[in-house]
C-alpha cells in the first residue's frame, strides 16, 4: 500500500511552539497568582482574628469591671475588688504582649515592686481566644462618675515594637463600661 505524501501525521513545529508558549504563560500566571492570593487570605484572616480578639476583650473587661468595687487607676493599671471579693490589678505586660489580671489579694503584695506575672496572674483573654501573634493594648483609662473609659483600645501584632495608631489592626477610639455599684 502506498502512502499519500499529503497526509500529515503529528503536530507541526509552529503548533508545538504555540502550545508551549500558552503553557508557559498559564504557568507564570499561576505562579505569581498563588502568593498574591495567599497574602490576601492571611490579611483577611488576621483582620477577622483581630476583630474576634477585640470583641472578646471588650466582653471580658465588662464582665470583670462592671460589678467591681474599690476601683483605682494609676499609670494604665486598674486595681479593683471583684464581685467575689478577690483583689486584682489589670495591666498590660509588654514581655508577654497582653492584658493580664494579677491577683493581689494576698497581704504580702507590694504595688510596683511585685508586679511580676506569676502563677497568680492570668491573661484577661485566654490563650485559645488570643491569637498568638496578636495583642490588645490601650493608651489610658479614665473614670468619670460611674463610667470607666478605655482610650484607644486597639489590636496590634505582637511583633510590633511600638504600639501606634498607624500599626493597629483594629481601632476602638473609646470604650465605655458603666460601673454598676452595689445598690443600683
C-alpha positions in Angstrom: 0.0 0.0 0.0 1.3 3.4 -1.0 1.1 6.3 1.4 -0.2 9.6 0.3 2.5 12.3 0.7 0.0 15.0 1.6 -1.2 13.1 4.6 0.0 14.7 7.8 0.9 12.8 11.0 1.6 14.6 14.4 2.0 18.3 15.1 3.8 21.0 13.2 6.7 22.9 14.8 4.5 26.1 14.9 1.7 24.2 16.7 4.1 22.8 19.3 5.8 26.1 19.9 2.3 27.8 20.3 1.2 25.2 22.8 4.4 25.5 24.8 4.1 29.3 24.8 0.5 29.1 26.1 1.5 26.6 28.8 4.4 28.9 29.9 2.0 31.9 30.1 -0.6 29.9 32.1 2.2 28.6 34.5 3.6 32.2 35.0 0.1 33.5 35.9 -0.5 30.6 38.3 3.0 31.0 40.0 2.5 34.8 40.5 -1.2 34.5 41.5 -0.7 31.9 44.3 1.4 34.2 46.6 -0.9 37.1 46.0 -3.9 35.0 46.9 -2.1 33.6 50.0 -1.2 37.2 51.2 -4.8 38.3 50.7 -6.0 35.2 52.6 -3.6 35.9 55.5 -4.7 39.6 55.7 -8.4 38.8 55.7 -7.8 36.0 58.3 -5.7 38.3 60.5 -8.3 41.1 60.4 -11.0 38.6 61.3 -9.0 37.2 64.2 -8.2 40.8 65.4 -12.0 41.6 65.4 -12.8 38.5 67.4 -10.0 39.3 69.9 -11.2 42.9 70.4 -14.8 41.7 70.9 -13.7 39.1 73.4 -11.5 41.6 75.3 -14.4 44.1 75.5 -16.7 41.4 76.8 -14.1 40.3 79.4 -13.5 43.8 80.5 -17.2 44.4 81.0 -17.6 41.1 82.9 -14.6 41.8 85.2 -15.2 45.6 85.8 -18.9 46.3 85.6 -19.6 44.9 89.1 -16.3 45.7 90.7 -15.7 47.8 93.9 -12.7 49.9 95.2 -11.7 50.9 91.7 -8.4 52.7 91.4 -6.4 53.8 88.3 -2.7 54.6 88.2 -0.3 54.5 85.2 -2.6 52.5 82.9 -3.1 50.0 85.8 -6.5 49.3 87.2 -6.8 47.9 90.7 -10.2 46.7 91.8 -12.1 44.2 94.0 -14.1 41.7 92.1 -17.6 40.7 93.0 -16.2 37.5 94.6 -14.0 39.6 97.0 -10.7 39.0 95.3 -8.4 42.0 94.6 -6.9 42.3 91.1 -4.7 44.6 89.1 -5.3 44.8 85.4 -2.4 46.0 83.3 -0.5 45.4 80.0 2.5 43.2 80.2 5.0 44.2 77.4 7.1 41.0 77.8 4.1 38.7 77.2 2.2 41.2 75.0 -1.2 41.0 76.6 -3.6 42.3 79.2 -3.1 40.5 82.5 -5.0 40.2 85.7 -2.7 39.9 88.7 -4.4 38.6 91.8 -3.3 41.0 94.6 -5.5 39.6 97.4 -2.5 38.3 99.5 -1.2 40.8 102.1 2.4 40.5 101.0 1.8 42.1 97.7 3.7 45.4 97.1 2.4 47.5 94.2 5.0 48.5 91.7 7.5 46.0 93.2 5.6 42.8 92.9 4.0 43.4 89.5 5.6 40.2 88.2 3.3 38.0 86.3 3.4 34.6 88.1 1.1 31.7 88.6 -1.2 34.2 90.4 -1.7 36.1 87.1 -3.8 35.2 84.2 -4.4 36.7 80.8 -7.6 38.7 80.5 -8.4 36.8 77.4 -7.4 33.1 77.3 -4.6 31.8 75.0 -7.2 30.0 73.0 -9.1 33.3 72.3 -6.0 35.4 71.9 -4.2 34.5 68.7 -0.5 34.1 69.3 0.6 36.9 67.1 -2.0 39.5 68.3 -2.4 41.5 71.5 -4.7 44.2 72.8 -3.4 47.5 74.4 -4.9 50.8 75.4 -3.5 54.3 75.8 -5.2 55.4 79.0 -8.1 54.7 81.3 -10.4 57.5 82.7 -13.1 57.2 85.3 -15.9 59.8 85.3 -18.6 59.1 87.9 -19.8 55.6 87.2 -18.3 55.3 83.7 -14.9 53.8 83.0 -13.5 54.8 79.6 -10.7 53.0 77.8 -9.0 55.3 75.3 -7.5 53.8 72.1 -8.3 50.1 72.8 -6.5 48.6 69.8 -5.3 45.3 68.5 -1.7 45.0 67.4 0.7 42.4 66.1 2.9 41.2 69.0 5.9 41.7 66.7 5.2 45.5 66.5 7.7 47.0 69.0 5.8 50.3 69.3 2.1 50.4 69.6 1.0 53.4 67.5 -2.4 54.2 65.9 -0.8 53.6 62.5 0.0 49.9 63.0 -3.2 49.0 64.9 -5.2 46.3 63.1 -8.5 47.2 64.9 -9.0 50.6 66.5 -11.7 51.4 69.1 -11.2 55.1 70.0 -13.3 54.9 73.2 -14.8 52.0 75.0 -17.1 52.8 78.0 -18.1 50.5 80.8 -20.9 51.6 83.0 -20.0 50.6 86.6 -22.9 49.0 88.4 -22.2 49.8 92.0 -23.9 47.9 94.8 -27.3 49.2 95.4 -28.1 50.1 91.8 
